[in-house]
Amino acid sequence: MDTEEYIIINKTAIQKRIEELEKISPLDRLCYDGMIECEERVLKEILFQSTPLIPEIEKAFKQGELTASVDSGDIGYKSKQDYITNLKLKI
């Protein structure tokens, strides 16, 4: 069975790296033989294909609500907002 896999990325860190790359002088860019442009394109493509985490969590809760009652205790949180508020990512 094919399932989609997700990874968590830090959008701010990627945007900061793109900004750093854009500040590199044209002369220095020549020394790297296109590697800077390549890295910029890859990072921009990653951001383009990325999906924000919170809406994905909300979709998962909505799907779960269709199959089980949130108040039944199966999920462990009273609501999706409770879950999102307590979500702590240690990356």
C-alpha positions as CSV (number, residue, x, y, z in Angstrom):
1,M,0.0,0.0,0.0
2,D,1.4,3.4,-1.0
3,T,1.2,6.0,1.7
4,E,2.4,9.6,1.5
5,E,5.3,10.4,3.8
6,Y,5.8,13.8,5.2
7,I,8.9,15.6,6.6
8,I,8.9,18.7,8.7
9,I,11.0,21.6,7.5
10,N,11.7,25.0,8.9
11,K,10.3,27.4,6.4
12,T,12.0,30.4,8.0
13,A,15.5,28.7,7.9
14,I,15.1,27.9,4.2
15,Q,14.0,31.4,3.4
16,K,16.9,32.8,5.3
17,R,19.3,30.5,3.4
18,I,17.8,31.7,0.0
19,E,18.3,35.3,1.1
20,E,21.9,34.5,2.0
21,L,22.5,32.9,-1.4
22,E,20.9,35.8,-3.2
23,K,23.4,38.2,-1.6
24,I,26.4,36.4,-3.0
25,S,28.2,38.6,-5.5
26,P,28.2,37.7,-9.2
27,L,32.0,37.3,-9.1
28,D,31.8,34.8,-6.2
29,R,28.9,33.0,-8.0
30,L,31.3,32.4,-11.0
31,C,33.7,30.6,-8.6
32,Y,31.0,28.0,-7.6
33,D,30.2,27.1,-11.3
34,G,26.4,27.2,-11.0
35,M,26.2,25.5,-7.6
36,I,24.6,28.6,-5.9
37,E,21.9,28.9,-8.5
38,C,21.2,25.2,-8.2
39,E,20.9,25.3,-4.4
40,E,18.6,28.3,-4.7
41,R,16.3,26.5,-7.2
42,V,16.2,23.4,-5.0
43,L,15.3,25.4,-1.9
44,K,12.6,27.3,-3.7
45,E,11.2,24.1,-5.1
46,I,11.1,22.6,-1.6
47,L,9.1,25.6,-0.4
48,F,6.8,25.5,-3.4
49,Q,6.0,21.8,-2.8
50,S,5.6,22.2,1.0
51,T,2.4,22.0,2.9
52,P,1.9,23.9,6.2
53,L,1.7,21.5,9.2
54,I,-1.3,23.0,11.1
55,P,-3.8,22.5,8.2
56,E,-2.7,18.9,7.8
57,I,-3.3,18.3,11.5
58,E,-6.7,19.9,11.2
59,K,-7.5,17.6,8.2
60,A,-6.4,14.6,10.2
61,F,-8.7,15.5,13.1
62,K,-11.6,16.1,10.8
63,Q,-11.1,12.7,9.3
64,G,-10.8,11.2,12.7
65,E,-14.1,12.9,13.8
66,L,-15.9,11.1,11.0
67,T,-14.9,7.7,12.4
68,A,-14.7,8.3,16.1
69,S,-16.0,10.6,18.7
70,V,-13.4,13.1,20.0
71,D,-15.0,12.8,23.5
72,S,-14.6,9.0,23.6
73,G,-11.1,9.4,24.9
74,D,-9.6,7.4,22.0
75,I,-7.6,10.4,20.7
76,G,-6.3,11.7,24.1
77,Y,-7.2,15.3,23.4
78,K,-10.6,17.0,23.8
79,S,-10.3,19.0,20.5
80,K,-7.9,19.7,17.7
81,Q,-7.2,23.1,19.2
82,D,-6.1,21.4,22.4
83,Y,-3.8,19.2,20.4
84,I,-2.4,22.1,18.3
85,T,-1.8,24.2,21.5
86,N,0.1,21.3,23.1
87,L,2.1,20.5,20.0
88,K,5.8,21.0,20.6
89,L,8.2,20.0,17.9
90,K,11.7,19.5,19.0
91,I,13.7,19.6,15.8
